[in-house]
Amino acid sequence: MKKIRTTAATLLTALFIATATVPAAAAPTLYYTSQQQLNSYQQFNQYLISRGYTPYNLVQKPAVPPKPTPPPAPTPAPTPTPAPQPTPAPQPAPAPQQADGALLSAPITAQEQQMVNLVNQERTKLGLTALTVDMRLVKVARMKSMDMIKNHYFGHQSPVYGSPYDLLKSQGITYSAAGENLAGNSSVTSAHTGLMNSPGHRANILNTKYKKIGIGIIKGGPYGLMISQEFIG
C-alpha cells in the first residue's frame, strides 16, 4: 500500500496550532495511508494521542459579524398642502333693469341741469320764455340715451321704442307740439355749441311753442356722453 509521508507542520498549517511533547529537534515523522482518511477533528486527535503528541486545538477564525443593515431612512412626511382659502363670492351686480330703473327715476344731474341752463340762456337772449323742467321728459330723454348706447345706434327712430312720439305716448305724456334733439360729445358745452350751430337743432331750442324740457345725459357710447333733449308744448 502506498504510504504518504508528511510533517505535522505541513499538514496542519491551514487548520490548527499545536504544541509537541518532544523536543523540536526530535519531532517524529507522521505516517498515514490514503485509506486512513481523517474525516473529522476527533479522529485526528486520536491519531495524535496514539503517537505520543498532545492533541492540537482547533483555532476557529471568528466569523466576521455581519454589519447590521442600517435601518431605512425614514420617509419624510409630506409637507401638508395648505388648504386653499375660499375665494369670496363676488357681490352680484345689480340687474340691469334695477340699475336702469334707479337711474331713470333719479333727480336731475348737474350735467343735465347745466344743459337746461344753456338752453334757457339762448332763449332769454331773444326774449323767449325759459323752459321748465318736466321730470317725465327727463325720464324719456334718459331712456332714449340709454337705448342708443345699448343698441349701438344714433338716430331718432329706436329699434325698441319706435319714434320719439311713440316713446312719449308710451309714458302717458300728451302734447300739442313735440321735438327731440340728439348729441354725442365729451362735454356738455361742446354738445350745446354743436346743436346751436345746426339750424334744425337750433330751431327746436328756440321754438316758441315749447314750454317744457327734459334732458337725459348718460355716460357711454363712442362719444363719451350720449345726450337727448325732449321738448313739448
LUMKEBA-342164 format. One record per residue (C-alpha): x, y, z; chain; residue in three letters. Coordinates in nm, 2 decimals. Layout:
# LUMKEBA-342164
{{X Y Z} A ALA} ...
# end
This chain:
# LUMKEBA-342164
{{0.00 0.00 0.00} A MET} {{0.14 0.34 -0.10} A LYS} {{0.24 0.55 0.20} A LYS} {{0.22 0.92 0.21} A ILE} {{0.49 1.10 0.42} A ARG} {{0.44 1.45 0.56} A THR} {{0.52 1.65 0.86} A THR} {{0.27 1.77 1.12} A ALA} {{0.36 2.13 1.05} A ALA} {{0.28 2.09 0.68} A THR} {{-0.04 1.91 0.75} A LEU} {{-0.19 2.15 0.99} A LEU} {{-0.09 2.49 0.87} A THR} {{-0.44 2.58 0.75} A ALA} {{-0.64 2.45 1.04} A LEU} {{-0.46 2.40 1.38} A PHE} {{-0.20 2.53 1.62} A ILE} {{-0.03 2.26 1.85} A ALA} {{0.25 2.20 2.10} A THR} {{0.46 1.89 2.06} A ALA} {{0.56 1.69 2.38} A THR} {{0.90 1.61 2.24} A VAL} {{1.19 1.85 2.16} A PRO} {{1.16 2.02 1.82} A ALA} {{1.48 1.86 1.70} A ALA} {{1.34 1.51 1.75} A ALA} {{0.99 1.58 1.61} A ALA} {{0.86 1.24 1.49} A PRO} {{0.75 1.18 1.14} A THR} {{0.38 1.10 1.10} A LEU} {{0.26 0.84 0.86} A TYR} {{-0.09 0.76 0.74} A TYR} {{-0.22 0.57 0.44} A THR} {{-0.46 0.70 0.18} A SER} {{-0.72 0.46 0.33} A GLN} {{-0.69 0.62 0.67} A GLN} {{-0.89 0.93 0.58} A GLN} {{-0.90 1.18 0.86} A LEU} {{-1.27 1.28 0.83} A ASN} {{-1.31 1.47 1.15} A SER} {{-1.13 1.67 1.42} A TYR} {{-1.19 1.39 1.67} A GLN} {{-1.03 1.12 1.46} A GLN} {{-0.73 1.33 1.41} A PHE} {{-0.68 1.39 1.78} A ASN} {{-0.70 1.02 1.85} A GLN} {{-0.43 0.97 1.59} A TYR} {{-0.20 1.22 1.75} A LEU} {{-0.25 1.07 2.10} A ILE} {{-0.17 0.73 1.97} A SER} {{0.16 0.87 1.85} A ARG} {{0.25 1.04 2.18} A GLY} {{0.15 1.40 2.08} A TYR} {{-0.06 1.65 2.26} A THR} {{-0.38 1.70 2.08} A PRO} {{-0.40 2.01 1.87} A TYR} {{-0.65 2.27 1.94} A ASN} {{-0.88 2.39 1.67} A LEU} {{-0.84 2.75 1.61} A VAL} {{-1.16 2.89 1.46} A GLN} {{-1.13 3.22 1.29} A LYS} {{-1.40 3.42 1.44} A PRO} {{-1.66 3.49 1.18} A ALA} {{-1.68 3.85 1.09} A VAL} {{-2.01 3.96 1.23} A PRO} {{-2.23 4.08 0.96} A PRO} {{-2.26 4.45 0.95} A LYS} {{-2.60 4.55 1.07} A PRO} {{-2.82 4.66 0.79} A THR} {{-2.88 5.03 0.86} A PRO} {{-3.25 5.09 0.91} A PRO} {{-3.41 5.25 0.61} A PRO} {{-3.41 5.63 0.62} A ALA} {{-3.74 5.74 0.73} A PRO} {{-3.96 5.87 0.46} A THR} {{-4.00 6.24 0.51} A PRO} {{-4.36 6.32 0.59} A ALA} {{-4.52 6.50 0.30} A PRO} {{-4.54 6.87 0.35} A THR} {{-4.90 6.94 0.41} A PRO} {{-5.05 7.15 0.14} A THR} {{-5.23 7.44 0.29} A PRO} {{-5.60 7.43 0.22} A ALA} {{-5.69 7.69 -0.04} A PRO} {{-5.87 7.98 0.11} A GLN} {{-6.22 8.01 -0.03} A PRO} {{-6.25 8.29 -0.27} A THR} {{-6.52 8.52 -0.15} A PRO} {{-6.81 8.52 -0.39} A ALA} {{-6.83 8.84 -0.58} A PRO} {{-7.12 9.05 -0.50} A GLN} {{-7.38 9.02 -0.77} A PRO} {{-7.41 9.32 -0.99} A ALA} {{-7.75 9.48 -0.98} A PRO} {{-7.97 9.36 -1.25} A ALA} {{-7.98 9.59 -1.55} A PRO} {{-8.34 9.66 -1.50} A GLN} {{-8.29 9.76 -1.14} A GLN} {{-7.99 9.98 -1.23} A ALA} {{-8.18 10.14 -1.52} A ASP} {{-8.49 10.19 -1.31} A GLY} {{-8.29 10.37 -1.03} A ALA} {{-8.12 10.59 -1.29} A LEU} {{-8.44 10.68 -1.47} A LEU} {{-8.61 10.79 -1.15} A SER} {{-8.31 10.98 -1.01} A ALA} {{-8.31 11.36 -0.96} A PRO} {{-8.18 11.57 -1.24} A ILE} {{-7.80 11.56 -1.25} A THR} {{-7.55 11.85 -1.26} A ALA} {{-7.47 11.80 -1.62} A GLN} {{-7.84 11.78 -1.72} A GLU} {{-7.91 12.10 -1.53} A GLN} {{-7.61 12.26 -1.69} A GLN} {{-7.76 12.19 -2.04} A MET} {{-8.10 12.32 -1.93} A VAL} {{-7.94 12.65 -1.82} A ASN} {{-7.76 12.68 -2.16} A LEU} {{-8.08 12.63 -2.35} A VAL} {{-8.26 12.89 -2.14} A ASN} {{-7.98 13.14 -2.18} A GLN} {{-8.02 13.11 -2.56} A GLU} {{-8.39 13.17 -2.53} A ARG} {{-8.37 13.46 -2.29} A THR} {{-8.12 13.64 -2.52} A LYS} {{-8.41 13.66 -2.77} A LEU} {{-8.67 13.75 -2.52} A GLY} {{-8.83 13.40 -2.52} A LEU} {{-8.98 13.23 -2.22} A THR} {{-8.75 12.99 -2.04} A ALA} {{-8.85 12.63 -2.05} A LEU} {{-8.94 12.44 -1.73} A THR} {{-8.80 12.10 -1.64} A VAL} {{-9.06 11.82 -1.66} A ASP} {{-8.92 11.50 -1.48} A MET} {{-9.14 11.29 -1.71} A ARG} {{-8.95 11.43 -2.00} A LEU} {{-8.62 11.38 -1.82} A VAL} {{-8.71 11.01 -1.78} A LYS} {{-8.79 10.98 -2.15} A VAL} {{-8.47 11.16 -2.25} A ALA} {{-8.26 10.92 -2.03} A ARG} {{-8.45 10.62 -2.18} A MET} {{-8.35 10.74 -2.53} A LYS} {{-7.99 10.80 -2.44} A SER} {{-7.96 10.46 -2.27} A MET} {{-8.13 10.29 -2.56} A ASP} {{-7.88 10.43 -2.82} A MET} {{-7.59 10.31 -2.60} A ILE} {{-7.72 9.96 -2.55} A LYS} {{-7.84 9.91 -2.91} A ASN} {{-7.54 10.08 -3.08} A HIS} {{-7.72 10.33 -3.29} A TYR} {{-7.77 10.70 -3.32} A PHE} {{-8.09 10.83 -3.45} A GLY} {{-8.45 10.94 -3.38} A HIS} {{-8.60 10.60 -3.47} A GLN} {{-8.54 10.35 -3.19} A SER} {{-8.55 9.97 -3.26} A PRO} {{-8.71 9.93 -2.91} A VAL} {{-8.93 10.24 -2.86} A TYR} {{-9.00 10.35 -3.22} A GLY} {{-9.03 10.72 -3.29} A SER} {{-8.99 11.00 -3.03} A PRO} {{-9.37 11.04 -3.04} A TYR} {{-9.42 10.67 -2.97} A ASP} {{-9.19 10.69 -2.67} A LEU} {{-9.37 10.99 -2.53} A LEU} {{-9.71 10.82 -2.58} A LYS} {{-9.58 10.50 -2.40} A SER} {{-9.51 10.71 -2.09} A GLN} {{-9.85 10.87 -2.09} A GLY} {{-9.73 11.21 -2.20} A ILE} {{-9.97 11.43 -2.41} A THR} {{-9.87 11.73 -2.61} A TYR} {{-9.97 11.97 -2.88} A SER} {{-9.61 12.01 -3.02} A ALA} {{-9.30 11.80 -2.95} A ALA} {{-8.95 11.78 -3.07} A GLY} {{-8.62 11.59 -3.00} A GLU} {{-8.25 11.68 -3.03} A ASN} {{-7.97 11.42 -3.00} A LEU} {{-7.60 11.48 -2.95} A ALA} {{-7.29 11.28 -2.87} A GLY} {{-6.99 11.46 -2.72} A ASN} {{-6.73 11.45 -2.44} A SER} {{-6.87 11.77 -2.27} A SER} {{-7.20 11.95 -2.23} A VAL} {{-7.07 12.28 -2.35} A THR} {{-6.93 12.14 -2.67} A SER} {{-7.25 11.95 -2.74} A ALA} {{-7.46 12.27 -2.69} A HIS} {{-7.23 12.46 -2.92} A THR} {{-7.27 12.20 -3.19} A GLY} {{-7.65 12.20 -3.15} A LEU} {{-7.67 12.57 -3.18} A MET} {{-7.46 12.56 -3.50} A ASN} {{-7.71 12.32 -3.66} A SER} {{-8.02 12.50 -3.80} A PRO} {{-8.26 12.22 -3.73} A GLY} {{-8.15 12.17 -3.37} A HIS} {{-8.13 12.54 -3.31} A ARG} {{-8.49 12.58 -3.42} A ALA} {{-8.60 12.32 -3.16} A ASN} {{-8.41 12.51 -2.88} A ILE} {{-8.57 12.84 -2.98} A LEU} {{-8.92 12.71 -3.07} A ASN} {{-9.18 12.94 -2.91} A THR} {{-9.44 12.65 -2.90} A LYS} {{-9.24 12.45 -2.65} A TYR} {{-9.29 12.51 -2.28} A LYS} {{-9.13 12.21 -2.11} A LYS} {{-8.80 12.03 -2.15} A ILE} {{-8.63 11.72 -2.03} A GLY} {{-8.25 11.65 -2.07} A ILE} {{-8.11 11.29 -2.04} A GLY} {{-7.73 11.26 -2.03} A ILE} {{-7.58 10.91 -2.00} A ILE} {{-7.21 10.83 -1.98} A LYS} {{-7.12 10.59 -2.26} A GLY} {{-7.12 10.53 -2.63} A GLY} {{-6.85 10.63 -2.88} A PRO} {{-6.85 11.00 -2.79} A TYR} {{-6.82 10.98 -2.41} A GLY} {{-7.17 11.13 -2.33} A LEU} {{-7.50 11.04 -2.50} A MET} {{-7.73 11.34 -2.48} A ILE} {{-8.10 11.36 -2.56} A SER} {{-8.32 11.67 -2.54} A GLN} {{-8.70 11.63 -2.53} A GLU} {{-8.94 11.93 -2.58} A PHE} {{-9.32 11.96 -2.56} A ILE} {{-9.57 12.24 -2.57} A GLY} 
# end
